[in-house]
């Protein structure tokens, strides 16, 4: 798998699908998830519709650069944030969402791509929004999927989903794979499949098991703050996709994003949770092709 330097000390692993002469679509993955969470078949189907698809590992995940010199105690970080000790929280986290956004833009630059359609899921949607508001000249269109605006009152998880998100996963392969079934709490109620969750967990574990990075990514996400004012000024064509079954980032996070961005289109998908079940790929891919056309 190719890996390129995107800035001093940061290398990003990526792969591509389709014809490089087609319009480029950059897929940005979410919290703690590797690029393989954008399923190969999904990428091939999108590429088959005339798009050059690029997926990549965020920093501190997969095969991209790790920040081992900056360990983050998640419990201490959450306590600092909860108590309002912002300076202590800031001191714990070595980078921000803006840095993660710059990684994606740096990857495009390394590939010789000046502008791209940017699609982000969950935390990846937050990163994609940050790309669009900080470097709009680099973003042809924005698609924010199952994401939110950084405002704490929108997109809140259910208590059950939050408990699963923050529960530690077993370190051994067998336990890690079995624990993936907990994520059914935020999956599509109709199409959620424990076998699919276990298969992705096994592939992720074997490719690059690295739980230490999640604390730093979480810190960057929380310290990103609200993007509401910047989104109100955004003039990049925007599509917001959100599942009506999403319990990890509530559907009001998607509605709020679409309300803020002038002219944004909102697609609310029945039977979609905080996942992209194969049964819904045709609707999602149709929407992406239309938006990036």
C-alpha positions in Angstrom: 0.0 0.0 0.0 1.5 3.4 -0.9 2.4 5.8 1.8 3.4 9.5 1.2 4.7 12.3 3.3 2.1 15.1 3.5 3.9 17.3 6.0 7.1 17.2 8.2 6.8 14.1 10.4 3.4 12.9 9.0 3.0 10.1 6.4 -0.4 9.0 5.1 -1.3 5.5 3.8 -3.9 5.5 1.0 -5.1 3.6 -2.0 -7.1 4.5 -5.1 -9.9 3.0 -7.3 -10.8 4.0 -10.9 -9.4 6.2 -13.6 -7.2 9.0 -12.4 -8.6 11.2 -15.2 -12.1 11.0 -13.6 -13.3 13.5 -11.1 -11.5 12.8 -7.8 -13.5 11.8 -4.7 -11.6 11.8 -1.3 -13.2 9.5 1.3 -12.4 10.5 4.9 -13.0 7.9 7.6 -14.1 8.4 11.1 -13.0 7.9 14.7 -10.6 5.0 15.2 -11.5 3.5 11.8 -9.1 2.5 9.1 -9.5 3.1 5.4 -10.8 -0.4 5.0 -14.0 0.7 6.7 -14.8 2.2 3.3 -15.4 -1.2 1.8 -13.5 -2.1 -1.3 -16.7 -3.0 -3.1 -18.3 0.3 -2.2 -15.2 2.1 -3.6 -15.2 0.0 -6.8 -18.9 0.7 -7.4 -18.4 4.4 -7.0 -15.4 4.3 -9.3 -17.4 2.4 -11.8 -19.8 5.3 -12.0 -16.9 7.5 -13.3 -15.2 8.7 -10.2 -11.5 8.4 -9.1 -11.9 7.3 -5.5 -9.2 7.8 -2.9 -9.4 6.4 0.6 -6.8 6.9 3.3 -5.9 6.2 6.9 -6.1 9.3 9.2 -3.1 10.0 11.3 -2.9 7.8 14.4 -4.7 5.0 12.6 -4.0 2.2 10.3 -0.7 2.5 8.5 -0.3 6.3 8.7 1.9 8.1 11.2 1.5 7.5 14.9 2.1 10.0 17.7 3.4 7.7 20.3 5.4 10.5 22.0 2.1 12.0 23.2 0.1 9.5 25.2 -3.4 10.6 26.2 -5.1 9.4 29.3 -8.8 9.5 28.1 -10.1 9.5 31.6 -8.0 12.5 32.6 -8.8 14.3 29.4 -12.6 13.8 29.8 -12.3 15.0 33.4 -10.5 18.1 32.4 -13.0 18.9 29.7 -16.0 18.2 32.0 -14.5 20.5 34.8 -13.9 23.3 32.3 -10.1 23.1 32.6 -9.6 23.8 28.9 -5.9 24.6 29.2 -5.2 21.2 30.8 -7.2 19.5 28.1 -5.5 21.4 25.3 -2.1 20.5 26.7 -2.8 16.8 26.5 -3.6 16.6 22.8 -0.8 17.1 20.2 -3.0 18.0 17.2 -6.5 19.3 16.2 -9.1 18.6 13.5 -7.4 21.3 11.4 -4.2 19.2 11.3 -6.2 16.1 10.3 -7.9 18.1 7.6 -4.5 19.3 6.4 -3.4 15.7 6.1 -6.1 14.9 3.6 -5.4 18.1 1.6 -1.7 17.2 1.8 -2.4 13.8 0.3 -4.3 15.4 -2.6 -1.4 17.7 -3.2 1.0 14.8 -3.1 -1.1 13.1 -5.8 -1.1 16.2 -7.9 -4.8 16.9 -7.3 -5.6 20.6 -6.9 -9.3 20.2 -6.0 -11.5 17.2 -5.1 -15.0 16.2 -4.0 -14.6 15.4 -0.3 -16.8 12.9 1.5 -16.5 12.3 5.2 -18.2 9.9 7.6 -18.7 10.6 11.3 -15.5 12.2 12.6 -14.5 12.1 8.9 -17.4 14.4 8.2 -16.1 16.8 10.8 -12.7 16.7 9.1 -14.3 17.1 5.7 -16.2 20.2 7.0 -13.0 21.6 8.3 -11.4 21.2 4.9 -14.2 23.0 3.3 -14.4 25.9 5.7 -10.6 26.4 5.9 -9.6 25.7 2.3 -12.8 26.1 0.2 -10.7 26.6 -3.0 -9.5 23.0 -2.6 -13.0 21.4 -2.2 -15.2 21.0 -5.3 -18.1 19.6 -3.2 -18.6 18.5 0.4 -20.6 15.5 1.6 -21.0 15.3 5.3 -22.3 11.8 6.3 -23.6 10.7 9.7 -21.8 13.7 11.3 -22.5 17.0 13.1 -21.4 20.6 13.6 -19.3 20.4 16.8 -22.1 22.0 18.7 -22.6 20.0 21.9 -26.4 20.2 21.8 -26.7 18.5 18.4 -25.9 15.0 17.3 -25.8 13.6 20.8 -25.4 9.8 21.2 -27.9 7.7 23.2 -26.5 6.6 26.6 -26.2 3.0 25.3 -24.2 4.1 22.2 -21.9 6.3 24.2 -21.3 3.5 26.7 -20.2 1.2 23.8 -18.0 3.9 22.2 -16.0 4.5 25.4 -15.9 0.9 26.6 -12.4 -0.5 26.3 -12.0 -3.3 23.8 -10.1 -6.6 24.5 -6.5 -6.6 23.5 -6.5 -10.2 22.2 -7.7 -10.9 18.7 -10.5 -13.2 19.6 -11.9 -10.9 22.2 -11.5 -7.8 20.0 -13.4 -9.5 17.1 -16.2 -10.7 19.5 -16.6 -7.3 21.0 -17.4 -5.8 17.6 -20.9 -7.1 18.0 -21.5 -4.4 20.6 -21.6 -1.9 17.7 -25.0 -3.3 16.7 -26.3 -0.6 19.2 -25.8 2.0 16.5 -26.1 -0.1 13.4 -29.1 -0.2 11.1 -32.0 -1.9 13.0 -33.0 -3.7 9.7 -29.7 -4.5 8.1 -27.2 -4.6 11.0 -25.2 -7.8 10.8 -22.9 -9.1 13.5 -21.0 -11.1 11.0 -20.2 -8.0 9.0 -19.0 -6.2 12.2 -16.8 -9.2 13.2 -15.3 -9.5 9.7 -14.3 -5.8 9.6 -12.9 -6.1 13.2 -10.8 -9.1 12.2 -9.4 -7.3 9.1 -8.7 -4.2 11.1 -6.9 -6.1 13.9 -4.7 -8.0 11.5 -3.9 -4.9 9.4 -3.0 -2.5 12.2 -4.2 -3.0 15.7 -3.5 0.4 17.4 -5.8 1.4 20.2 -3.4 4.2 21.5 -4.4 6.5 18.7 -8.0 6.8 19.6 -7.4 8.9 22.6 -5.6 11.6 20.6 -8.2 11.5 17.8 -11.0 11.8 20.4 -9.2 14.8 21.9 -8.8 16.5 18.5 -12.5 15.9 17.8 -13.7 17.3 21.2 -11.4 20.3 21.1 -12.5 21.1 17.5 -15.4 23.0 19.0 -18.3 24.4 17.0 -18.1 25.0 13.3 -21.5 26.6 13.2 -20.4 30.2 12.3 -18.0 28.9 9.6 -20.6 26.6 8.1 -23.1 29.6 7.9 -20.5 31.3 5.6 -19.7 28.2 3.5 -20.3 28.4 -0.2 -19.1 25.0 -1.2 -22.0 22.8 -2.7 -22.9 20.5 0.2 -24.8 17.3 0.6 -25.7 16.0 4.1 -26.5 12.3 4.5 -27.8 10.9 7.7 -29.4 7.6 8.8 -32.7 7.8 10.7 -31.5 4.8 12.8 -28.3 6.6 13.9 -27.9 6.4 17.7 -24.2 7.4 17.9 -24.6 10.8 16.2 -28.3 11.7 16.4 -30.1 12.7 13.2 -30.5 16.2 14.5 -26.7 16.6 13.9 -27.3 16.1 10.2 -30.3 18.3 10.1 -28.4 21.0 11.9 -25.5 20.8 9.4 -27.9 21.1 6.4 -29.7 24.0 8.1 -26.5 26.0 8.6 -24.9 25.5 5.2 -26.5 27.8 2.6 -28.2 25.7 -0.1 -27.2 22.4 1.4 -29.2 19.3 0.3 -30.3 16.8 3.1 -30.8 13.1 2.5 -32.3 11.3 5.4 -32.0 7.5 4.9 -34.5 5.1 6.4 -33.0 1.9 7.8 -29.5 3.4 8.0 -27.8 3.7 11.3 -24.2 4.8 12.0 -23.1 2.4 9.3 -23.4 1.9 5.5 -25.1 -1.4 5.0 -24.6 -2.9 1.6 -28.3 -2.9 1.0 -28.3 0.9 1.0 -25.2 1.4 -1.2 -27.3 2.0 -4.3 -29.1 4.9 -2.7 -25.9 6.4 -1.2 -23.8 6.0 -4.4 -26.6 7.4 -6.5 -26.6 10.5 -4.2 -22.8 10.9 -4.3 -22.7 10.6 -8.1 -25.4 13.1 -8.5 -23.8 15.5 -6.1 -20.3 15.2 -7.6 -21.5 15.4 -11.2 
